[in-house]
């Protein structure tokens, strides 16, 4: 088994995250530092450690639905000097090592999946598998039905690296104006995994996002779970999620 796959399956994070850990020289196999994600390991024989702590494959996978509040970083480790709350703060007493599937921006709230299943996490987060995510956005100004139709046709955006990309939502719905009538609630479903893509999309139409909440990932819906609360997924929810990620027929 490749080292990056082993670490992902062991609950250290999705594949891209564990590759960073490997390349930082934090992983040893039988006492030797290994910096190649493709290094072959035998889970039954080899001793794999990260930062000096032995890592083993989990006996059981865990799947958690978490309602991340606004103002919480999607991170399991706090950067030096950064006192902002992180997702890990909500799971300090949880008996299993978990990591978030993908991420939600600091100022975005809503559905975040926590798990120790690296394979499922990779598929849910990677754009290649086109797992839809649905958000409710409170945006600036009055959005008209005509603008919604233009949004449905998609838009050309620019990412953090200055590269252009085209995004076409799977669906956009006009919900209602705010109580003051000055702003609007819009529901949008996308299958892109790019950073801040929803905010960039609405900026493109001159309706900046004031508040953003993710309410669904594939077939999994947040429902009425309170902010900051979490619960384990039911077997049926896990089955549907794995099917959406192409892991089950």
DOVEX-282529 format. One record per residue (C-alpha): residue number from 0; residue in three letters; chain; x negated, z negated, y. Coordinates in steps of 0.05 Angstrom, whole numbers, padded with zeros to 5 digits. Last residue first. Layout:
<atoms>
{NUM,"Ala","A",{X,Z,Y}}
...
</atoms>
This chain:
<atoms>
{248,"Unk","A",{00465,00133,00009}}
{247,"Unk","A",{00419,00078,00033}}
{246,"Unk","A",{00356,00076,00075}}
{245,"Unk","A",{00377,00130,00125}}
{244,"Unk","A",{00377,00084,00186}}
{243,"Unk","A",{00453,00088,00190}}
{242,"Unk","A",{00457,00070,00116}}
{241,"Unk","A",{00412,00009,00128}}
{240,"Unk","A",{00458,-00013,00184}}
{239,"Unk","A",{00520,-00004,00141}}
{238,"Unk","A",{00490,-00045,00084}}
{237,"Unk","A",{00467,-00099,00132}}
{236,"Unk","A",{00537,-00104,00162}}
{235,"Unk","A",{00568,-00109,00093}}
{234,"Unk","A",{00519,-00164,00072}}
{233,"Unk","A",{00539,-00203,00134}}
{232,"Unk","A",{00489,-00208,00191}}
{231,"Unk","A",{00460,-00275,00207}}
{230,"Unk","A",{00481,-00307,00273}}
{229,"Unk","A",{00452,-00314,00343}}
{228,"Unk","A",{00469,-00347,00409}}
{227,"Unk","A",{00434,-00339,00476}}
{226,"Unk","A",{00496,-00307,00507}}
{225,"Unk","A",{00558,-00319,00465}}
{224,"Unk","A",{00577,-00273,00406}}
{223,"Unk","A",{00643,-00239,00426}}
{222,"Unk","A",{00630,-00172,00393}}
{221,"Unk","A",{00558,-00149,00389}}
{220,"Unk","A",{00575,-00087,00347}}
{219,"Unk","A",{00533,-00060,00289}}
{218,"Unk","A",{00553,00011,00267}}
{217,"Unk","A",{00493,00043,00303}}
{216,"Unk","A",{00467,-00009,00351}}
{215,"Unk","A",{00523,-00036,00395}}
{214,"Unk","A",{00539,-00076,00458}}
{213,"Unk","A",{00476,-00068,00500}}
{212,"Unk","A",{00487,-00097,00570}}
{211,"Unk","A",{00462,-00071,00636}}
{210,"Unk","A",{00473,-00096,00707}}
{209,"Unk","A",{00461,-00065,00775}}
{208,"Unk","A",{00442,00004,00749}}
{207,"Unk","A",{00429,00056,00803}}
{206,"Unk","A",{00482,00110,00813}}
{205,"Unk","A",{00444,00166,00847}}
{204,"Unk","A",{00455,00214,00787}}
{203,"Unk","A",{00382,00211,00766}}
{202,"Unk","A",{00384,00136,00776}}
{201,"Unk","A",{00437,00134,00722}}
{200,"Unk","A",{00389,00166,00672}}
{199,"Unk","A",{00329,00126,00692}}
{198,"Unk","A",{00367,00061,00680}}
{197,"Unk","A",{00390,00085,00612}}
{196,"Unk","A",{00320,00109,00593}}
{195,"Unk","A",{00285,00044,00610}}
{194,"Unk","A",{00233,00057,00556}}
{193,"Unk","A",{00246,00115,00509}}
{192,"Unk","A",{00283,00103,00443}}
{191,"Unk","A",{00334,00158,00452}}
{190,"Unk","A",{00398,00158,00412}}
{189,"Unk","A",{00446,00148,00470}}
{188,"Unk","A",{00516,00119,00481}}
{187,"Unk","A",{00541,00104,00551}}
{186,"Unk","A",{00597,00060,00578}}
{185,"Unk","A",{00607,00059,00653}}
{184,"Unk","A",{00629,00003,00699}}
{183,"Unk","A",{00634,00022,00773}}
{182,"Unk","A",{00615,-00004,00842}}
{181,"Unk","A",{00648,-00010,00911}}
{180,"Unk","A",{00718,-00024,00886}}
{179,"Unk","A",{00710,-00098,00902}}
{178,"Unk","A",{00738,-00117,00834}}
{177,"Unk","A",{00690,-00069,00800}}
{176,"Unk","A",{00713,00001,00783}}
{175,"Unk","A",{00735,00017,00712}}
{174,"Unk","A",{00712,00047,00646}}
{173,"Unk","A",{00686,00118,00655}}
{172,"Unk","A",{00659,00138,00587}}
{171,"Unk","A",{00594,00173,00568}}
{170,"Unk","A",{00579,00197,00497}}
{169,"Unk","A",{00522,00223,00455}}
{168,"Unk","A",{00481,00223,00518}}
{167,"Unk","A",{00436,00283,00532}}
{166,"Unk","A",{00365,00266,00552}}
{165,"Unk","A",{00313,00317,00571}}
{164,"Unk","A",{00240,00297,00579}}
{163,"Unk","A",{00188,00303,00634}}
{162,"Unk","A",{00121,00269,00629}}
{161,"Unk","A",{00097,00224,00686}}
{160,"Unk","A",{00068,00173,00638}}
{159,"Unk","A",{00124,00123,00653}}
{158,"Unk","A",{00177,00174,00636}}
{157,"Unk","A",{00209,00230,00678}}
{156,"Unk","A",{00280,00252,00669}}
{155,"Unk","A",{00318,00318,00659}}
{154,"Unk","A",{00392,00305,00653}}
{153,"Unk","A",{00450,00310,00604}}
{152,"Unk","A",{00514,00351,00599}}
{151,"Unk","A",{00555,00287,00590}}
{150,"Unk","A",{00529,00264,00658}}
{149,"Unk","A",{00561,00324,00691}}
{148,"Unk","A",{00628,00307,00659}}
{147,"Unk","A",{00621,00235,00683}}
{146,"Unk","A",{00607,00260,00753}}
{145,"Unk","A",{00673,00298,00752}}
{144,"Unk","A",{00710,00236,00729}}
{143,"Unk","A",{00683,00200,00791}}
{142,"Unk","A",{00633,00144,00795}}
{141,"Unk","A",{00644,00098,00855}}
{140,"Unk","A",{00580,00066,00878}}
{139,"Unk","A",{00524,00028,00845}}
{138,"Unk","A",{00526,00019,00770}}
{137,"Unk","A",{00550,-00034,00722}}
{136,"Unk","A",{00527,-00008,00655}}
{135,"Unk","A",{00558,-00019,00587}}
{134,"Unk","A",{00511,00002,00532}}
{133,"Unk","A",{00514,00036,00464}}
{132,"Unk","A",{00455,00051,00419}}
{131,"Unk","A",{00455,00109,00370}}
{130,"Unk","A",{00406,00113,00311}}
{129,"Unk","A",{00371,00180,00320}}
{128,"Unk","A",{00321,00173,00262}}
{127,"Unk","A",{00263,00206,00298}}
{126,"Unk","A",{00273,00163,00360}}
{125,"Unk","A",{00242,00104,00324}}
{124,"Unk","A",{00274,00035,00335}}
{123,"Unk","A",{00324,00033,00278}}
{122,"Unk","A",{00276,00066,00230}}
{121,"Unk","A",{00217,00022,00245}}
{120,"Unk","A",{00259,-00042,00242}}
{119,"Unk","A",{00287,-00021,00174}}
{118,"Unk","A",{00217,-00013,00146}}
{117,"Unk","A",{00191,-00077,00178}}
{116,"Unk","A",{00244,-00123,00149}}
{115,"Unk","A",{00229,-00192,00178}}
{114,"Unk","A",{00289,-00189,00225}}
{113,"Unk","A",{00317,-00199,00295}}
{112,"Unk","A",{00367,-00148,00321}}
{111,"Unk","A",{00381,-00149,00396}}
{110,"Unk","A",{00450,-00140,00424}}
{109,"Unk","A",{00461,-00159,00497}}
{108,"Unk","A",{00424,-00168,00562}}
{107,"Unk","A",{00379,-00124,00605}}
{106,"Unk","A",{00337,-00153,00661}}
{105,"Unk","A",{00275,-00166,00619}}
{104,"Unk","A",{00285,-00098,00585}}
{103,"Unk","A",{00311,-00097,00514}}
{102,"Unk","A",{00264,-00082,00457}}
{101,"Unk","A",{00255,-00049,00390}}
{100,"Unk","A",{00275,-00091,00330}}
{99,"Unk","A",{00254,-00161,00348}}
{98,"Unk","A",{00209,-00203,00303}}
{97,"Unk","A",{00222,-00258,00253}}
{96,"Unk","A",{00179,-00310,00216}}
{95,"Unk","A",{00228,-00350,00174}}
{94,"Unk","A",{00247,-00424,00180}}
{93,"Unk","A",{00280,-00417,00249}}
{92,"Unk","A",{00259,-00476,00292}}
{91,"Unk","A",{00224,-00437,00346}}
{90,"Unk","A",{00277,-00382,00345}}
{89,"Unk","A",{00306,-00384,00415}}
{88,"Unk","A",{00238,-00391,00448}}
{87,"Unk","A",{00214,-00329,00410}}
{86,"Unk","A",{00258,-00285,00454}}
{85,"Unk","A",{00215,-00302,00515}}
{84,"Unk","A",{00227,-00347,00575}}
{83,"Unk","A",{00183,-00332,00637}}
{82,"Unk","A",{00122,-00377,00646}}
{81,"Unk","A",{00069,-00322,00645}}
{80,"Unk","A",{00001,-00353,00655}}
{79,"Unk","A",{-00027,-00326,00589}}
{78,"Unk","A",{00023,-00277,00558}}
{77,"Unk","A",{00077,-00310,00516}}
{76,"Unk","A",{00082,-00287,00443}}
{75,"Unk","A",{00146,-00266,00407}}
{74,"Unk","A",{00168,-00217,00461}}
{73,"Unk","A",{00232,-00187,00488}}
{72,"Unk","A",{00227,-00222,00554}}
{71,"Unk","A",{00287,-00263,00577}}
{70,"Unk","A",{00319,-00256,00646}}
{69,"Unk","A",{00386,-00229,00622}}
{68,"Unk","A",{00409,-00263,00559}}
{67,"Unk","A",{00394,-00236,00489}}
{66,"Unk","A",{00455,-00238,00444}}
{65,"Unk","A",{00421,-00242,00376}}
{64,"Unk","A",{00444,-00211,00310}}
{63,"Unk","A",{00399,-00233,00253}}
{62,"Unk","A",{00376,-00199,00190}}
{61,"Unk","A",{00332,-00236,00139}}
{60,"Unk","A",{00294,-00204,00082}}
{59,"Unk","A",{00277,-00247,00022}}
{58,"Unk","A",{00213,-00262,-00016}}
{57,"Unk","A",{00173,-00242,00045}}
{56,"Unk","A",{00106,-00207,00034}}
{55,"Unk","A",{00048,-00252,00048}}
{54,"Unk","A",{00003,-00264,00108}}
{53,"Unk","A",{-00054,-00315,00110}}
{52,"Unk","A",{-00071,-00344,00177}}
{51,"Unk","A",{-00141,-00331,00206}}
{50,"Unk","A",{-00116,-00290,00265}}
{49,"Unk","A",{-00080,-00246,00215}}
{48,"Unk","A",{-00100,-00255,00142}}
{47,"Unk","A",{-00095,-00212,00080}}
{46,"Unk","A",{-00118,-00238,00013}}
{45,"Unk","A",{-00117,-00180,-00038}}
{44,"Unk","A",{-00092,-00186,-00109}}
{43,"Unk","A",{-00016,-00181,-00112}}
{42,"Unk","A",{-00006,-00145,-00045}}
{41,"Unk","A",{-00059,-00093,-00064}}
{40,"Unk","A",{-00086,-00064,00000}}
{39,"Unk","A",{-00105,00007,00022}}
{38,"Unk","A",{-00133,00016,00092}}
{37,"Unk","A",{-00090,00066,00130}}
{36,"Unk","A",{-00082,00020,00191}}
{35,"Unk","A",{-00158,00020,00198}}
{34,"Unk","A",{-00189,-00039,00235}}
{33,"Unk","A",{-00207,-00083,00176}}
{32,"Unk","A",{-00247,-00148,00185}}
{31,"Unk","A",{-00274,-00173,00119}}
{30,"Unk","A",{-00254,-00240,00088}}
{29,"Unk","A",{-00214,-00212,00030}}
{28,"Unk","A",{-00176,-00168,00079}}
{27,"Unk","A",{-00182,-00189,00152}}
{26,"Unk","A",{-00137,-00173,00210}}
{25,"Unk","A",{-00148,-00190,00284}}
{24,"Unk","A",{-00194,-00132,00299}}
{23,"Unk","A",{-00153,-00107,00358}}
{22,"Unk","A",{-00140,-00043,00319}}
{21,"Unk","A",{-00102,-00082,00266}}
{20,"Unk","A",{-00057,-00118,00316}}
{19,"Unk","A",{-00042,-00053,00352}}
{18,"Unk","A",{-00024,-00021,00285}}
{17,"Unk","A",{00023,-00080,00273}}
{16,"Unk","A",{00063,-00064,00335}}
{15,"Unk","A",{00069,00010,00319}}
{14,"Unk","A",{00094,-00005,00249}}
{13,"Unk","A",{00148,-00055,00269}}
{12,"Unk","A",{00130,-00128,00271}}
{11,"Unk","A",{00090,-00181,00234}}
{10,"Unk","A",{00146,-00190,00183}}
{9,"Unk","A",{00108,-00180,00118}}
{8,"Unk","A",{00138,-00111,00110}}
{7,"Unk","A",{00105,-00091,00175}}
{6,"Unk","A",{00039,-00122,00153}}
{5,"Unk","A",{00040,-00085,00086}}
{4,"Unk","A",{00059,-00019,00119}}
{3,"Unk","A",{00001,-00025,00168}}
{2,"Unk","A",{-00046,-00042,00111}}
{1,"Unk","A",{-00026,00018,00069}}
{0,"Unk","A",{00000,00000,00000}}
</atoms>
